[in-house]
């Protein structure tokens, strides 16, 4: 059974940082593309950052220069380092994995990120 479990969300002030983690089980992440999506209230889910199995990355324009996706295949983990957070980054963040692009075959349950003073 494939599971993706996110952690690391929370409340942070504007300008702050958070690091999200995603632990995968039941799949070998080294052969999968992985991604982070987010969904804010009343909005569609959007791709924030994604990383192919050969480490090519793609970022939404709104997070370029602020967010960094990374992975540790030995630990079967995916990370999203988020810096200079803005209130508009507030959303539920989801980890995803897939063998096609964009990676949308497997999903985690989501973790809430709230940016507010």
C-alpha positions in Angstrom: 0.0 0.0 0.0 1.4 3.4 -1.0 1.4 6.1 1.5 2.6 9.7 1.4 2.6 11.5 4.8 3.3 15.2 5.1 4.5 17.0 8.1 5.9 20.4 9.1 3.0 22.7 8.5 1.9 25.3 10.9 1.4 29.0 11.6 4.2 31.4 10.7 4.6 35.1 10.4 5.1 36.9 7.1 8.7 36.7 6.1 9.2 33.5 8.1 10.3 30.0 7.0 8.9 26.5 7.2 10.2 23.2 5.9 7.6 20.6 4.9 8.5 16.9 4.8 6.9 14.0 3.0 7.6 10.4 4.0 6.8 7.8 1.3 6.2 4.1 1.9 5.2 1.4 -0.5 7.1 3.0 -3.4 10.7 3.6 -4.3 10.8 7.4 -4.8 14.1 7.2 -6.7 12.1 6.2 -9.8 9.3 8.6 -9.4 8.7 12.3 -10.1 7.6 14.1 -6.9 5.8 17.3 -6.3 4.2 19.7 -3.9 0.8 21.2 -4.6 -1.3 23.6 -2.6 -4.9 24.5 -2.4 -6.2 27.7 -0.8 -9.9 28.1 0.2 -12.0 28.7 -2.8 -9.2 28.1 -5.3 -8.1 25.2 -7.4 -5.1 23.0 -6.4 -1.9 24.3 -8.0 1.5 22.9 -8.6 4.1 24.6 -6.4 7.2 22.7 -7.2 8.1 19.4 -8.8 11.2 17.3 -9.2 11.8 14.5 -11.8 13.5 11.3 -11.0 16.7 12.7 -12.7 16.4 15.9 -10.5 15.1 18.4 -13.0 12.9 20.9 -11.1 10.0 23.1 -11.9 8.5 25.9 -9.8 5.4 28.0 -10.0 6.3 31.6 -10.8 4.8 32.8 -7.5 7.4 30.8 -5.5 10.5 31.0 -7.6 13.5 32.1 -5.5 11.6 31.5 -2.2 10.8 27.7 -2.2 13.1 24.8 -2.8 12.1 21.2 -3.4 14.5 18.4 -2.6 14.5 14.7 -2.0 16.5 12.1 -0.1 16.0 8.9 -2.0 17.9 6.8 0.6 15.3 7.9 3.2 12.4 7.9 0.7 11.7 11.5 1.7 10.7 14.7 -0.1 11.1 18.2 1.3 9.8 21.7 0.6 11.8 24.5 2.1 9.7 27.7 2.1 11.4 31.0 2.8 10.1 34.6 2.8 6.6 33.4 3.3 3.7 35.6 2.4 0.0 35.6 3.5 -0.9 34.4 -0.1 1.1 31.2 0.6 -1.6 30.2 3.1 -3.0 26.9 1.9 -3.1 23.1 2.4 0.0 21.7 1.0 0.0 18.2 -0.6 2.9 15.9 -1.5 2.5 13.9 -4.7 4.4 11.3 -6.7 3.9 9.7 -10.1 5.7 8.1 -13.0 4.3 10.7 -15.4 4.6 14.5 -15.5 3.3 16.3 -13.6 3.4 13.8 -10.7 -0.3 13.2 -9.7 -0.7 9.5 -9.2 -0.3 9.3 -5.4 -1.2 12.0 -2.9 -0.7 12.7 0.8 -3.4 13.9 3.1 -2.1 17.5 3.2 -0.7 19.8 5.8 -2.0 23.3 6.6 0.3 26.2 6.2 -0.9 29.6 7.5 1.0 32.8 7.1 -0.3 35.5 9.3 0.8 38.1 11.8 
